[in-house]
């Protein structure tokens, strides 16, 4: 194993155009990592790249052609040792009896199939590295179901199971597999995209003292992929103190 592979600090981060993905790009770049920032919105990626020095690669991780192009681009640029799957999201808060098929299909496609396609494409590179890492950002929705969350629960439970299976399958290849599961995080888009209404999105955080920020989660991601490779933080749950469980959230005022 070469010195370069032992100290590889090159990562691909998806969902990089906003929220936790963007914050993770910033956190890794601040520590001197080479970062390939991936998302669909090219304008936001280019602005982030200009500010941080990351390499912007606009792509839709659910599209096979985009994934192939992404792999070719990263390979030509020297490859990675760390894959950080952050792209995902929630749509709708309907109970199962009122479930919207389009919302469920979108959540499964982005959270599960997107993560699978990108991981599958980069596994040969990560295996060849000798000390590769995959970090999947799931959610506390992957740990406990809640009313109005069935679709997001289903997608994140699936992503959680996929992460556990990957860890078992790839341990012979010295691949480190990490799951970070955040609770309530206040970002500019998550609740808005889920509920489709700014007022409804604001109510998600109303009265909550110090919800998590994207930067809080990004710091945990940065730490988890930066510790010595033999240390595997298998599953990290991070919540604000005000949220003792999915169903127990303290609101003041």
C-alpha positions in Angstrom: 0.0 0.0 0.0 1.4 3.4 -1.0 1.8 6.4 1.3 -0.7 8.2 -0.9 -3.4 5.6 -0.4 -2.8 5.5 3.4 -3.3 9.3 3.6 -5.9 9.7 0.8 -7.9 12.9 1.5 -10.0 13.0 -1.6 -13.8 12.8 -1.3 -16.9 13.0 -3.4 -19.8 14.7 -1.7 -23.3 14.5 -3.1 -26.2 16.9 -2.4 -23.5 19.6 -2.4 -25.6 22.5 -3.7 -27.3 23.3 -0.3 -27.7 22.2 3.3 -25.7 19.5 4.9 -24.0 18.6 1.6 -22.8 22.1 1.0 -21.6 22.4 4.6 -19.7 19.2 4.3 -17.9 20.4 1.2 -16.8 23.5 3.2 -15.8 21.5 6.3 -13.6 19.1 4.3 -12.0 21.8 2.2 -11.2 23.7 5.3 -9.2 20.6 6.4 -7.3 20.4 3.1 -9.3 17.7 1.4 -9.7 17.4 -2.3 -13.4 17.5 -2.8 -15.6 16.7 -5.8 -18.9 18.5 -5.2 -21.9 16.9 -6.9 -25.5 18.1 -7.3 -28.0 18.9 -10.0 -27.9 22.7 -9.7 -24.8 23.8 -11.7 -25.0 27.4 -10.8 -24.9 26.8 -7.0 -22.1 24.3 -7.4 -20.0 26.7 -9.4 -20.4 29.4 -6.8 -19.4 26.9 -4.1 -16.4 25.8 -6.1 -15.3 29.3 -6.7 -15.5 30.0 -2.9 -14.0 26.8 -1.6 -11.7 25.4 -4.3 -13.8 22.2 -4.6 -14.4 20.7 -8.0 -18.0 21.1 -9.2 -19.5 18.2 -11.2 -23.2 18.8 -11.9 -25.0 15.4 -12.1 -28.2 13.6 -11.2 -27.2 10.5 -9.2 -30.4 8.7 -10.1 -29.5 8.8 -13.8 -27.2 6.0 -15.1 -25.6 8.2 -17.8 -24.8 10.9 -15.2 -23.3 8.4 -12.8 -21.0 7.0 -15.6 -19.9 10.4 -16.6 -19.2 11.3 -13.0 -17.1 8.2 -12.5 -15.1 9.0 -15.6 -14.5 12.6 -14.5 -13.4 11.6 -11.0 -11.2 8.8 -12.3 -9.4 11.2 -14.8 -8.9 13.6 -11.9 -7.1 11.1 -9.8 -9.9 9.3 -8.0 -11.2 9.3 -4.4 -10.8 7.3 -1.2 -14.0 8.5 0.4 -17.6 8.6 -0.9 -20.0 10.8 1.1 -23.7 10.1 0.1 -25.7 13.0 1.3 -28.2 13.6 -1.5 -31.7 12.7 -0.4 -34.8 14.3 1.0 -38.4 14.0 2.0 -41.6 14.8 0.2 -45.0 15.0 1.8 -46.1 14.3 5.4 -49.2 12.3 4.5 -50.4 9.3 6.5 -50.2 6.0 4.7 -53.9 6.0 3.9 -53.4 9.2 1.9 -49.9 8.4 0.5 -49.0 10.1 -2.7 -47.4 7.6 -5.1 -45.3 10.2 -6.8 -43.8 11.4 -3.5 -43.0 7.8 -2.4 -41.4 7.0 -5.7 -39.3 10.2 -5.6 -38.1 9.5 -2.1 -37.1 5.9 -2.9 -35.4 6.9 -6.1 -33.3 9.7 -4.5 -32.5 8.2 -1.1 -32.1 4.5 -2.0 -31.5 4.0 -5.7 -29.3 7.1 -6.0 -27.2 6.0 -3.1 -27.0 2.5 -4.5 -26.1 3.6 -8.0 -23.3 5.9 -6.9 -21.9 3.4 -4.4 -22.0 0.6 -6.9 -20.1 2.7 -9.5 -17.3 3.7 -7.1 -16.9 0.5 -5.2 -14.1 -0.8 -7.5 -12.1 2.4 -7.0 -12.7 2.4 -3.2 -11.6 -1.3 -3.0 -8.5 -0.6 -5.0 -7.6 2.3 -2.6 -7.1 -0.2 0.2 -8.5 2.1 2.8 -11.7 3.3 1.3 -14.7 4.9 3.2 -18.4 5.2 2.4 -20.5 7.5 4.6 -24.2 7.5 4.1 -26.3 10.2 5.6 -29.6 8.7 6.7 -31.9 10.2 9.4 -33.4 9.3 12.7 -36.4 8.5 10.5 -34.4 5.4 9.7 -34.5 4.4 13.4 -38.1 5.1 14.5 -41.3 5.5 12.5 -43.7 8.3 13.2 -47.1 9.4 12.1 -47.0 11.2 8.8 -43.6 9.9 8.0 -44.3 6.5 6.4 -42.8 7.3 3.0 -39.7 9.0 4.4 -39.4 6.2 7.1 -39.6 3.6 4.4 -36.9 5.2 2.2 -34.5 5.9 5.1 -35.0 2.5 6.7 -34.1 1.0 3.4 -31.0 3.2 3.2 -30.1 2.2 6.7 -30.4 -1.5 5.8 -28.4 -1.1 2.7 -25.6 0.6 4.7 -25.5 -2.3 7.2 -25.4 -4.8 4.3 -22.6 -2.9 2.6 -20.5 -3.0 5.8 -20.8 -6.8 6.0 -20.1 -7.3 2.3 -17.1 -5.1 2.0 -15.2 -5.7 5.3 -12.9 -8.2 3.5 -11.9 -5.2 1.3 -11.0 -3.1 4.3 -13.8 -0.7 3.3 -15.1 1.4 6.2 -18.8 2.1 6.1 -20.3 4.8 8.3 -23.9 5.9 8.9 -24.7 9.4 10.2 -28.4 9.8 11.3 -29.4 13.3 12.1 -32.6 14.4 13.9 -34.1 17.9 13.6 -31.8 20.0 11.4 -32.8 23.5 10.3 -31.7 24.1 6.8 -32.9 26.4 4.1 -34.7 23.8 2.0 -35.4 20.4 3.7 -38.8 21.3 5.4 -39.7 23.6 2.6 -39.2 20.9 -0.1 -41.0 18.4 2.0 -44.1 20.5 2.8 -44.1 22.9 -0.2 -45.1 25.9 1.9 -42.8 28.3 3.7 -45.3 28.9 6.6 -45.7 25.2 7.2 -41.9 24.7 7.0 -41.3 27.5 9.6 -43.7 25.7 12.0 -41.4 22.6 12.0 -38.8 24.6 14.0 -41.2 26.9 15.8 -40.2 27.3 19.5 -37.3 24.8 19.3 -34.3 26.1 21.1 -31.2 25.6 19.0 -32.1 23.0 16.4 -29.1 21.4 14.7 -27.5 23.3 11.8 -26.1 21.9 8.6 -22.7 22.9 10.0 -23.2 20.8 13.1 -23.8 17.7 11.0 -21.0 18.5 8.6 -18.6 18.7 11.5 -19.6 15.2 12.6 -19.3 13.9 9.0 -15.8 15.5 8.7 -14.7 13.9 12.0 -16.0 10.5 11.1 -14.2 10.3 7.8 -11.0 11.9 9.2 -10.2 9.6 12.1 -7.6 6.8 11.5 -9.0 4.3 9.0 -9.1 1.4 11.5 -11.7 3.3 13.6 -15.2 2.8 12.2 -17.9 4.9 13.7 -20.6 2.5 12.4 -23.7 4.4 13.3 -23.8 8.0 14.7 -27.1 9.5 15.8 -27.1 13.3 16.3 -30.0 15.3 17.6 -30.4 18.7 19.2 -30.7 18.5 23.0 -34.3 19.7 22.7 -35.2 16.5 20.8 -34.9 13.5 23.1 -36.6 11.2 20.5 -38.5 11.6 17.2 -41.7 12.0 19.2 -40.3 14.1 22.0 -39.4 17.6 21.0 -39.4 20.5 23.4 -40.9 23.7 22.1 -40.8 26.9 24.1 -43.1 30.0 23.9 
